[in-house]
Amino acid sequence: MGDGSLVQMHKKQNYQNYRVQFSTECFNKDSLIHFKEKIEQKYGWSLKIGVHTSKKLVINIYNFQNILDFLNITSPYMIDCFSYKWRTTIVK
């Protein structure tokens, strides 16, 4: 359903919701916890992280303004991940 190499942004009213999905091999457990805490503290975003049975890591991010901020802060945690894909949907 439209996975692609570029992030698609969906706006609903005055906020943006993102659902980001990529392989669980991108993270180990410690870096994932640190990643979640760092993002929530720095940006005040609401971050929900879950692992699906398909071994996909799903991150729901609410109410942030700039997708470039997200790309900049996530890149150090995905240094060994070569095949992740973005999938964004509107979260209602």
Backbone hydrogen bonds in HBPLUS format (Angstrom, degrees):
<---DONOR---> <-ACCEPTOR-->    atom                        ^
c    i                          cat <-CA-CA->   ^        H-A-AA   ^      H-
h    n   atom  resd res      DA  || num        DHA   H-A  angle D-A-AA Bond
n    s   type  num  typ     dist DA aas  dist angle  dist       angle   num
A0012-LYS N   A0015-TYR O   3.19 MM   3  5.90 178.0  2.20 178.2 178.8     1
A0015-TYR N   A0012-LYS O   3.30 MM   3  5.90 170.6  2.31 133.1 135.5     2
A0063-ASN N   A0016-GLN O   2.99 MM  47  5.37 130.4  2.24 153.3 167.3     3
A0018-TYR N   A0061-ILE O   2.92 MM  43  5.17 165.9  1.94 155.4 159.0     4
A0061-ILE N   A0018-TYR O   2.90 MM  43  5.17 163.1  1.92 146.1 151.7     5
A0020-VAL N   A0059-ILE O   2.75 MM  39  5.03 170.4  1.76 155.9 156.1     6
A0059-ILE N   A0020-VAL O   2.72 MM  39  5.03 165.8  1.74 156.6 161.2     7
A0022-PHE N   A0057-LEU O   3.04 MM  35  5.35 153.1  2.11 143.7 151.8     8
A0057-LEU N   A0022-PHE O   2.65 MM  35  5.35 164.8  1.68 167.9 168.3     9
A0026-CYS N   A0023-SER O   3.17 MM   3  5.92 167.9  2.19 117.8 121.4    10
A0024-THR N   A0055-LYS O   3.20 MM  31  5.80 156.2  2.26 154.0 148.4    11
A0027-PHE N   A0024-THR O   3.21 MM   3  5.92 162.8  2.24 120.4 123.7    12
A0032-LEU N   A0028-ASN O   3.02 MM   4  6.16 148.6  2.12 151.2 160.7    13
A0033-ILE N   A0029-LYS O   3.12 MM   4  6.40 157.3  2.17 149.8 153.9    14
A0034-HIS N   A0030-ASP O   3.07 MM   4  6.31 166.0  2.09 151.7 155.8    15
A0035-PHE N   A0031-SER O   2.80 MM   4  5.84 153.4  1.87 142.2 150.2    16
A0036-LYS N   A0032-LEU O   2.99 MM   4  6.21 159.1  2.04 147.5 151.9    17
A0037-GLU N   A0033-ILE O   3.02 MM   4  6.27 169.6  2.04 153.8 156.2    18
A0038-LYS N   A0034-HIS O   2.85 MM   4  5.94 162.3  1.88 151.6 157.1    19
A0039-ILE N   A0035-PHE O   3.10 MM   4  6.21 165.1  2.12 148.6 152.2    20
A0040-GLU N   A0036-LYS O   3.04 MM   4  6.21 167.6  2.06 152.1 155.9    21
A0041-GLN N   A0037-GLU O   2.92 MM   4  6.01 160.7  1.96 150.5 155.8    22
A0042-LYS N   A0038-LYS O   2.96 MM   4  5.97 163.6  1.99 147.3 152.5    23
A0043-TYR N   A0039-ILE O   2.95 MM   4  5.76 166.4  1.97 149.2 153.7    24
A0044-GLY N   A0040-GLU O   2.91 MM   4  4.74 134.0  2.13 118.3 128.3    25
A0062-TYR N   A0046-SER O   3.25 MM  16  5.37 148.2  2.36 140.3 149.0    26
A0048-LYS N   A0060-ASN O   3.04 MM  12  5.12 160.1  2.08 145.7 151.3    27
A0060-ASN N   A0048-LYS O   2.89 MM  12  5.12 162.6  1.92 149.2 154.8    28
A0050-GLY N   A0058-VAL O   3.01 MM   8  5.35 156.1  2.07 149.6 156.9    29
A0058-VAL N   A0050-GLY O   2.84 MM   8  5.35 176.9  1.84 173.4 173.0    30
A0052-HIS N   A0056-LYS O   2.94 MM   4  5.38 163.0  1.97 161.6 160.6    31
A0055-LYS N   A0052-HIS O   2.94 MM   3  5.51 145.0  2.07 122.8 124.1    32
A0069-ASP N   A0066-ASN O   3.06 MM   3  5.51 134.5  2.27 108.5 119.2    33
A0071-LEU N   A0067-ILE O   3.00 MM   4  6.35 158.8  2.04 150.6 156.1    34
A0072-ASN N   A0068-LEU O   2.89 MM   4  6.04 161.0  1.93 150.2 155.1    35
A0073-ILE N   A0069-ASP O   3.03 MM   4  6.18 159.0  2.07 148.3 153.4    36
A0074-THR N   A0070-PHE O   2.98 MM   4  6.03 145.8  2.10 147.2 156.0    37
A0075-SER N   A0071-LEU O   3.14 MM   4  5.99 145.2  2.26 143.5 150.1    38
A0077-TYR N   A0074-THR O   2.93 MM   3  5.47 138.3  2.11 118.1 129.9    39
A0078-MET N   A0075-SER O   3.15 MM   3  5.21 153.6  2.23 103.9 112.0    40
A0081-CYS N   A0078-MET O   3.06 MM   3  5.10 163.9  2.09 110.2 113.3    41
